[in-house]
């Protein structure tokens, strides 16, 4: 399971050694540790310089936590060990013994629950990127918070001002005020981080502030389906609840990632953690600092992956894939520039589009209003168009429709031989029965045979076929003619543009011989 971690009812920071003098000269970003034969003799010199710029973040949701008689205001709650583990009793006993006023087991806290009267409180991590007090963390660490406090290494607690958040990348930027310049760390170039490189994670796991763990970059470009711009660095440096928002450092003391999520069946680290790359986070953080929001480039297309079958049907050779345009939204920058349904975007602004996931990130990082070249694959050859980017609009709520497809329809449906489906022209009666739009055009699917090519590709009654091999079809006869012509040409697949209530998509169908 994927876990995001600040996580309510974790700990305030334990006391840390006093920080070194907070001056700009004490910037902990310099001087890597001694390296011998490609391996650090010790991480201590680097950790010593980085720790003062890593902070703990305490956010309160719904009001301040209720205090207990005789308890220290900063007394931590016991960390939550996996139920039944040998550490569960150890943590409970240790923290009960070491917190004044802590009620006995089964008292105010109850069995493993939060204290009575305590409002939601979560802890996470963050890091200072500017001596004036700019702090970067995860959005989910402070989401919904009514009060945010940043706790420095010397245990100084500072009230934080929220400058801005970006849920799409799960980033947030805070500002704190201090009488002296604060130690800070520089951004690094995450593109240079290679699989196998040493990295350090520093943060506040389970409320244990100032925790340093080491590991390597395990993988790059991970898509964990947390958002449209997923491009995570995977690491085996131990990341646990409370590490969220903390930095991932290279051996030069530069931030190459922001620790955000873990994969864990138990809730604890099993050596699979995920960090937002610094090259993505840095631009977002800068925009949030300067304007409180993020402006991203917008193309206005619905895209899908180019599979081997789709590539074959479009005549794409070799390993070239790109992103297939399922729909160019009317009035959007792509449509205005001449990009059409069925185009494959191969390069955008002189950057190769390796696959479908690459395009949204490249477009988002391109400044709004830029005029950029876009190379598309159309009609068996490359064409270059020029697009003027718009601004990505706020996230919209898409209608969550889960229609129950009707069974075979009355009338005179036409069987598409060899594909296992029957289709019909869209009549007023059929439009009403299938709940189609008043302006819907195309050919309606009214029946799909089990174990047929159409069933394999999850076509259902109620879907509407708009195009075959990028040619518009309006009647069942036109559809049959297109399919027969492709068979005569020796094509093994045909590319259908299909619209359902969930949107448009291209569907490659095997052209089995007609019986």
C-alpha positions as CSV (number, residue, x, y, z in Angstrom):
1,X,0.0,0.0,0.0
2,X,1.1,3.5,-0.6
3,X,1.2,5.8,2.4
4,X,1.7,9.5,2.7
5,X,3.2,10.6,5.8
6,X,2.7,13.2,8.2
7,X,0.1,11.4,9.8
8,X,-2.0,12.5,12.6
9,X,-1.0,11.7,16.2
10,X,2.7,11.5,15.7
11,X,5.2,13.2,17.8
12,X,6.4,16.7,18.5
13,X,10.2,16.8,18.1
14,X,12.5,15.5,20.8
15,X,15.2,17.8,22.1
16,X,18.1,18.2,19.6
17,X,21.6,19.6,20.3
18,X,21.8,23.3,20.0
19,X,22.3,24.6,16.4
20,X,25.4,26.2,15.3
21,X,25.4,30.0,14.9
22,X,22.7,30.8,12.3
23,X,24.6,33.0,9.9
24,X,24.8,33.0,6.2
25,X,28.4,31.8,6.4
26,X,27.1,28.8,8.3
27,X,25.1,27.7,5.3
28,X,25.1,23.9,5.7
29,X,25.2,23.3,2.0
30,X,28.9,23.2,1.5
31,X,31.6,20.7,2.0
32,X,30.8,17.0,1.2
33,X,32.2,14.3,3.4
34,X,35.4,12.5,2.7
35,X,35.1,10.1,-0.1
36,X,37.2,7.0,-0.4
37,X,37.0,4.7,-3.4
38,X,33.5,6.0,-4.2
39,X,32.1,5.3,-0.7
40,X,31.9,7.9,2.2
41,X,34.0,7.1,5.2
42,X,31.2,8.7,7.3
43,X,28.1,10.7,6.8
44,X,28.7,12.6,10.0
45,X,30.4,15.7,8.5
46,X,27.6,16.1,6.0
47,X,24.8,15.4,8.5
48,X,26.3,17.9,11.0
49,X,26.1,20.7,8.4
50,X,22.7,19.8,7.0
51,X,20.7,19.2,10.2
52,X,20.2,22.9,11.2
53,X,18.3,23.6,8.0
54,X,15.9,20.7,8.3
55,X,12.8,21.5,10.4
56,X,9.9,19.7,12.1
57,X,6.4,20.9,11.2
58,X,3.5,20.7,13.6
59,X,0.1,21.4,12.2
60,X,-3.1,21.6,14.1
61,X,-6.5,20.9,12.5
62,X,-9.6,22.3,14.2
63,X,-7.9,24.1,17.2
64,X,-5.1,23.7,19.6
65,X,-4.5,20.4,21.3
66,X,-6.0,20.1,24.8
67,X,-3.5,20.1,27.6
68,X,-3.3,17.5,30.4
69,X,-2.7,18.4,34.0
70,X,1.0,18.2,34.8
71,X,2.1,17.4,31.3
72,X,4.8,19.3,29.4
73,X,3.2,21.2,26.4
74,X,5.7,19.5,24.1
75,X,5.3,16.0,25.5
76,X,5.0,13.5,22.6
77,X,2.4,10.9,22.0
78,X,3.8,7.4,21.7
79,X,4.6,6.4,18.1
80,X,2.2,3.9,16.6
81,X,4.0,0.6,16.1
82,X,2.3,-2.1,13.9
83,X,-0.3,-3.8,16.1
84,X,1.1,-7.0,17.7
85,X,4.7,-6.2,16.9
86,X,7.3,-6.5,19.7
87,X,7.9,-2.7,19.5
88,X,4.3,-1.8,20.4
89,X,4.7,-2.5,24.1
90,X,8.3,-1.1,24.1
91,X,7.2,2.3,22.7
92,X,4.2,2.5,25.0
93,X,6.1,1.7,28.2
94,X,9.1,4.0,27.2
95,X,7.0,7.0,26.5
96,X,4.7,6.4,29.6
97,X,7.7,6.4,31.8
98,X,9.3,9.5,30.3
99,X,6.3,11.8,30.1
100,X,5.2,13.6,33.3
101,X,1.5,13.4,33.9
102,X,1.0,10.6,31.4
103,X,-2.0,8.5,32.5
104,X,-1.6,4.8,32.9
105,X,-2.5,2.3,30.1
106,X,-6.2,2.3,29.5
107,X,-6.6,5.8,30.9
108,X,-7.1,9.1,29.1
109,X,-5.5,7.9,25.9
110,X,-7.4,4.6,25.6
111,X,-5.8,1.7,23.8
112,X,-3.6,3.3,21.2
113,X,-5.9,6.2,20.6
114,X,-5.4,10.0,20.9
115,X,-5.9,11.7,24.2
116,X,-9.5,12.8,24.9
117,X,-10.2,16.3,23.8
118,X,-7.2,16.4,21.5
119,X,-7.9,18.0,18.1
120,X,-6.3,16.6,15.0
121,X,-2.5,17.2,15.1
122,X,0.0,15.9,12.6
123,X,3.7,16.2,12.3
124,X,6.0,16.2,9.3
125,X,9.2,17.6,8.0
126,X,10.5,20.5,5.9
127,X,13.6,22.3,5.0
128,X,14.7,26.0,4.8
129,X,15.7,27.1,1.3
130,X,16.4,30.8,2.0
131,X,18.0,32.6,5.0
132,X,14.9,34.8,5.3
133,X,12.8,31.8,6.5
134,X,11.3,30.2,3.4
135,X,10.4,26.6,4.2
136,X,9.3,23.9,1.7
137,X,7.2,20.9,2.8
138,X,4.4,18.6,1.5
139,X,0.9,19.9,1.0
140,X,-0.6,16.9,2.8
141,X,1.5,17.8,5.9
142,X,-0.4,21.1,6.4
143,X,-3.6,20.5,4.5
144,X,-6.6,21.9,6.4
145,X,-4.4,23.2,9.2
146,X,-5.6,26.1,11.4
147,X,-2.2,26.6,12.9
148,X,1.3,25.7,11.6
149,X,4.5,25.8,13.7
150,X,8.0,25.2,12.4
151,X,10.4,23.8,15.0
152,X,14.1,24.4,14.5
153,X,16.9,22.0,15.5
154,X,17.5,23.9,18.7
155,X,13.8,23.3,19.6
156,X,12.8,26.9,18.8
157,X,9.2,27.0,17.7
158,X,8.1,29.6,15.2
159,X,4.6,30.3,13.9
160,X,4.5,29.8,10.2
161,X,2.7,31.7,7.5
162,X,1.4,29.7,4.6
163,X,2.5,31.3,1.3
164,X,0.9,28.8,-1.1
165,X,0.1,25.1,-1.9
166,X,0.1,23.0,-5.0
167,X,-2.0,19.8,-4.6
168,X,-1.1,18.6,-8.0
169,X,2.5,18.1,-6.9
170,X,1.8,17.8,-3.1
171,X,4.0,20.8,-2.3
172,X,3.6,23.7,0.1
173,X,5.7,26.8,1.0
174,X,5.8,28.4,4.4
175,X,7.5,31.5,5.8
176,X,8.8,32.0,9.3
177,X,10.2,35.2,10.9
178,X,13.4,35.0,13.0
179,X,15.7,37.6,14.5
180,X,18.8,36.2,12.7
181,X,19.3,34.7,9.2
182,X,18.5,31.0,9.2
183,X,20.7,28.2,7.9
184,X,19.5,26.9,4.5
185,X,20.2,24.3,1.9
186,X,20.5,24.7,-1.8
187,X,18.6,22.9,-4.5
188,X,20.4,20.3,-6.5
189,X,19.9,19.0,-10.1
190,X,17.8,15.8,-9.7
191,X,18.4,14.9,-13.4
192,X,22.0,14.0,-12.4
193,X,21.0,11.6,-9.7
194,X,21.7,8.1,-11.0
195,X,20.4,4.8,-9.8
196,X,23.0,3.6,-7.2
197,X,24.0,7.1,-6.0
198,X,24.2,7.6,-2.2
199,X,21.5,9.8,-0.7
200,X,20.6,11.0,2.8
201,X,17.1,11.5,4.2
202,X,16.7,13.8,7.2
203,X,13.4,14.3,8.9
204,X,11.0,13.8,11.8
205,X,9.8,10.1,11.7
206,X,7.3,9.3,14.4
207,X,8.1,12.7,15.9
208,X,11.8,11.8,16.4
209,X,13.2,15.0,15.0
210,X,16.7,15.3,13.5
211,X,16.7,11.7,12.3
212,X,19.3,10.9,9.5
213,X,19.0,7.8,7.3
214,X,21.2,6.8,4.4
215,X,20.6,4.7,1.2
216,X,20.8,4.9,-2.5
217,X,18.7,6.0,-5.4
218,X,16.8,2.8,-6.2
219,X,15.0,3.9,-9.4
220,X,14.0,6.9,-11.4
221,X,10.8,8.1,-13.0
222,X,8.4,6.1,-10.8
223,X,4.7,6.6,-11.5
224,X,2.8,5.8,-8.3
225,X,-0.5,7.3,-9.6
226,X,-0.6,10.1,-7.1
227,X,-1.0,12.9,-9.7
228,X,-0.6,13.9,-13.4
229,X,3.1,14.8,-13.0
230,X,4.4,11.7,-11.2
231,X,8.1,11.3,-11.8
232,X,9.3,10.1,-8.4
233,X,12.8,9.1,-7.3
234,X,12.6,5.8,-5.5
235,X,15.1,5.3,-2.6
236,X,15.8,2.7,0.1
237,X,16.9,5.3,2.7
238,X,14.5,4.7,5.6
239,X,11.4,7.0,5.3
240,X,8.6,6.6,7.8
241,X,5.6,8.5,9.0
242,X,6.6,12.0,9.8
243,X,9.4,12.1,7.1
244,X,6.9,13.7,4.6
245,X,8.2,17.0,3.3
246,X,11.8,16.3,4.4
247,X,14.7,16.6,2.0
248,X,16.6,13.9,0.2
249,X,20.3,15.0,-0.2
250,X,23.1,14.0,-2.4
251,X,26.6,13.8,-1.2
252,X,27.2,17.5,-2.1
253,X,24.6,18.5,0.5
254,X,22.1,19.5,-2.2
255,X,18.4,18.7,-2.1
256,X,17.6,16.3,-5.0
257,X,14.2,15.2,-3.7
258,X,11.4,15.8,-1.2
259,X,10.3,12.7,0.6
260,X,6.6,12.2,0.1
261,X,5.3,8.6,0.2
262,X,6.2,5.1,1.1
263,X,5.1,1.7,0.0
264,X,4.5,-0.4,3.1
265,X,2.0,-3.1,4.2
266,X,2.7,-2.3,7.8
267,X,3.0,1.5,7.8
268,X,6.7,1.4,8.5
269,X,9.7,1.6,6.2
270,X,10.5,-1.5,4.1
271,X,13.0,0.3,2.0
272,X,10.6,1.6,-0.7
273,X,10.2,5.4,-0.4
274,X,9.4,8.0,-3.0
275,X,10.7,11.6,-3.4
276,X,9.5,14.4,-5.6
277,X,12.5,15.3,-7.9
278,X,14.1,18.7,-7.1
279,X,13.9,19.9,-10.7
280,X,10.1,19.6,-10.5
281,X,9.8,21.0,-6.9
282,X,12.1,24.0,-7.3
283,X,10.0,25.8,-10.0
284,X,6.8,25.1,-8.1
285,X,8.3,26.4,-4.8
286,X,9.5,29.5,-6.5
287,X,6.1,30.3,-8.0
288,X,4.4,29.7,-4.7
289,X,6.9,31.9,-2.9
290,X,6.5,34.8,-5.4
291,X,2.8,34.6,-6.2
292,X,1.1,32.1,-4.0
293,X,0.0,29.9,-6.9
294,X,1.4,27.9,-9.8
295,X,0.9,28.8,-13.5
296,X,1.4,25.9,-15.8
297,X,1.4,25.6,-19.6
298,X,-1.8,24.0,-21.1
299,X,-2.2,22.3,-24.4
300,X,-5.8,21.1,-24.2
301,X,-5.6,17.5,-25.3
302,X,-6.8,14.2,-24.0
303,X,-4.0,11.6,-24.6
304,X,-3.4,7.9,-24.3
305,X,-0.5,5.5,-24.5
306,X,0.7,4.3,-27.9
307,X,0.7,0.5,-27.7
308,X,2.4,-1.7,-30.2
309,X,-0.9,-2.4,-31.9
310,X,-1.7,1.3,-32.2
311,X,1.8,2.0,-33.5
312,X,1.4,-0.7,-36.1
313,X,-1.9,0.7,-37.3
314,X,-0.4,4.2,-37.6
315,X,2.7,3.1,-39.3
316,X,5.1,4.2,-36.5
317,X,8.4,2.4,-36.8
318,X,11.1,1.4,-34.3
319,X,10.9,2.4,-30.7
320,X,9.3,5.8,-31.4
321,X,6.1,6.1,-29.3
322,X,5.1,9.6,-28.1
323,X,1.5,10.5,-26.9
324,X,-1.6,9.7,-28.9
325,X,-4.1,12.6,-29.0
326,X,-7.5,11.0,-28.3
327,X,-9.3,14.4,-28.4
328,X,-8.1,17.9,-29.1
329,X,-10.4,20.0,-27.0
330,X,-12.4,22.6,-28.9
331,X,-11.1,26.1,-28.6
332,X,-7.9,24.9,-26.7
333,X,-4.4,25.8,-27.8
334,X,-3.8,22.4,-29.5
335,X,-6.9,22.6,-31.7
336,X,-6.2,26.2,-32.5
337,X,-2.8,25.2,-33.8
338,X,-4.1,22.4,-36.0
339,X,-3.5,19.4,-33.8
340,X,-6.1,16.7,-34.5
341,X,-7.5,13.6,-33.0
342,X,-5.2,10.7,-33.9
343,X,-2.0,12.8,-34.1
344,X,0.9,11.3,-32.1
345,X,3.0,14.0,-30.4
346,X,6.6,13.0,-30.8
347,X,8.4,16.2,-29.7
348,X,7.3,19.2,-27.8
349,X,9.4,22.3,-27.6
350,X,12.5,20.4,-28.9
351,X,12.1,17.7,-26.2
352,X,11.4,14.1,-27.1
353,X,8.1,12.8,-25.8
354,X,9.2,9.3,-24.7
355,X,5.7,8.1,-23.7
356,X,2.3,9.4,-22.7
357,X,3.3,10.4,-19.2
358,X,6.2,12.6,-20.5
359,X,3.9,15.1,-22.3
360,X,2.0,16.6,-19.4
361,X,5.2,17.2,-17.4
362,X,6.9,18.9,-20.4
363,X,3.9,21.0,-21.2
364,X,3.4,22.1,-17.6
365,X,7.0,23.2,-17.2
366,X,6.8,25.4,-20.3
367,X,5.9,29.1,-19.6
368,X,2.4,30.2,-20.3
369,X,2.1,32.1,-23.5
370,X,5.2,30.5,-25.1
371,X,5.1,29.8,-28.9
372,X,6.7,26.3,-29.2
373,X,7.2,23.8,-32.0
374,X,5.3,20.5,-31.8
375,X,6.2,17.6,-34.0
376,X,3.3,15.2,-34.7
377,X,3.0,11.9,-36.6
378,X,0.1,12.2,-39.1
379,X,-0.7,10.3,-42.2
380,X,2.5,8.3,-42.1
381,X,4.9,11.2,-41.7
382,X,6.1,13.9,-39.3
383,X,4.6,17.4,-39.4
384,X,5.7,20.4,-37.4
385,X,3.1,22.8,-35.9
386,X,3.5,25.9,-33.7
387,X,1.4,26.1,-30.6
388,X,0.9,29.1,-28.3
389,X,0.4,27.6,-24.8
390,X,-2.5,28.6,-22.6
391,X,-2.7,28.4,-18.8
392,X,-3.8,25.2,-17.2
393,X,-7.2,25.8,-15.7
394,X,-8.0,24.8,-12.1
395,X,-8.8,21.1,-11.6
396,X,-12.3,20.4,-12.7
397,X,-14.7,17.8,-11.3
398,X,-15.4,15.3,-14.0
399,X,-18.8,13.6,-14.1
400,X,-18.4,10.2,-12.5
401,X,-20.7,8.2,-14.8
402,X,-20.9,4.5,-14.6
403,X,-23.7,3.6,-16.9
404,X,-25.2,0.2,-17.1
405,X,-24.9,-0.7,-20.8
406,X,-28.2,-1.8,-22.3
407,X,-28.5,-5.1,-24.0
408,X,-29.2,-5.7,-27.7
409,X,-31.4,-3.1,-29.2
410,X,-34.4,-3.4,-31.4
411,X,-34.4,-2.1,-34.9
412,X,-32.0,-3.1,-37.6
413,X,-28.5,-3.3,-36.2
414,X,-25.6,-4.2,-38.5
415,X,-23.1,-6.8,-37.6
416,X,-19.4,-5.9,-38.2
417,X,-18.1,-9.2,-39.4
418,X,-15.1,-10.6,-37.6
419,X,-15.1,-8.0,-34.8
420,X,-17.9,-9.4,-32.6
421,X,-20.1,-6.4,-32.4
422,X,-23.3,-5.0,-33.8
423,X,-23.8,-1.3,-34.5
424,X,-26.7,1.0,-35.5
425,X,-27.2,4.5,-36.8
426,X,-28.1,7.0,-34.0
427,X,-31.8,7.5,-34.2
428,X,-33.9,9.7,-31.7
429,X,-35.1,6.5,-30.1
430,X,-31.6,5.0,-29.8
431,X,-30.2,8.3,-28.5
432,X,-32.7,8.3,-25.7
433,X,-32.2,4.6,-24.8
434,X,-28.4,4.9,-24.7
435,X,-28.6,8.4,-23.0
436,X,-26.4,10.0,-25.8
437,X,-25.9,13.7,-26.2
438,X,-28.3,15.6,-28.4
439,X,-25.5,16.5,-30.8
440,X,-23.8,13.0,-30.7
441,X,-22.6,11.8,-34.1
442,X,-21.1,8.5,-35.1
443,X,-22.2,4.9,-35.0
444,X,-23.6,3.4,-31.8
445,X,-22.5,0.0,-30.5
446,X,-25.6,-2.0,-29.5
447,X,-24.2,-5.5,-28.8
448,X,-20.8,-7.1,-28.1
449,X,-20.2,-10.8,-28.4
450,X,-18.3,-12.5,-25.6
451,X,-14.6,-13.4,-26.3
452,X,-14.7,-11.3,-29.5
453,X,-12.0,-8.8,-30.5
454,X,-14.5,-6.0,-29.4
455,X,-15.0,-7.7,-26.0
456,X,-11.2,-8.0,-25.5
457,X,-10.9,-4.3,-25.9
458,X,-13.8,-3.6,-23.5
459,X,-16.2,-2.1,-26.0
460,X,-19.7,-2.0,-24.6
461,X,-23.2,-1.3,-25.7
462,X,-23.6,2.5,-25.5
463,X,-20.2,3.3,-26.9
464,X,-20.1,5.4,-30.0
465,X,-17.6,4.8,-32.9
466,X,-16.5,8.1,-34.3
467,X,-13.6,7.2,-36.6
468,X,-11.9,4.2,-38.2
469,X,-8.3,4.6,-39.1
470,X,-8.7,8.4,-38.6
471,X,-11.6,8.6,-41.0
472,X,-15.0,9.8,-39.8
473,X,-17.8,7.3,-39.9
474,X,-21.5,8.3,-39.6
475,X,-23.4,5.1,-40.7
476,X,-23.0,1.4,-40.2
477,X,-22.4,1.0,-43.9
478,X,-19.5,3.4,-43.8
479,X,-18.0,1.5,-40.9
480,X,-18.3,-1.8,-42.7
481,X,-16.7,-0.4,-45.8
482,X,-13.7,1.0,-43.9
483,X,-13.1,-2.3,-42.2
484,X,-13.4,-4.3,-45.4
485,X,-11.0,-1.9,-47.1
486,X,-8.4,-2.4,-44.3
487,X,-8.7,-6.2,-44.6
488,X,-8.1,-6.0,-48.4
489,X,-5.0,-3.9,-47.7
490,X,-3.7,-6.7,-45.4
491,X,-3.9,-4.7,-42.2
492,X,-3.8,-6.8,-39.0
493,X,-5.5,-4.2,-36.9
494,X,-7.8,-1.2,-37.3
495,X,-7.7,1.9,-35.1
496,X,-11.1,2.9,-33.8
497,X,-11.9,6.3,-32.1
498,X,-14.5,5.4,-29.5
499,X,-16.5,7.8,-27.3
500,X,-18.1,6.6,-24.0
501,X,-19.4,8.6,-21.1
502,X,-15.9,8.6,-19.7
503,X,-14.5,10.4,-22.7
504,X,-12.8,9.5,-26.0
505,X,-10.1,6.9,-26.6
506,X,-8.4,5.1,-29.4
507,X,-9.0,1.3,-29.5
508,X,-7.0,-1.1,-31.8
509,X,-9.1,-4.0,-32.9
510,X,-7.8,-7.2,-34.5
511,X,-9.1,-7.7,-38.0
512,X,-10.0,-11.4,-37.9
513,X,-11.3,-12.8,-41.2
514,X,-15.0,-12.3,-41.8
515,X,-17.0,-15.5,-41.9
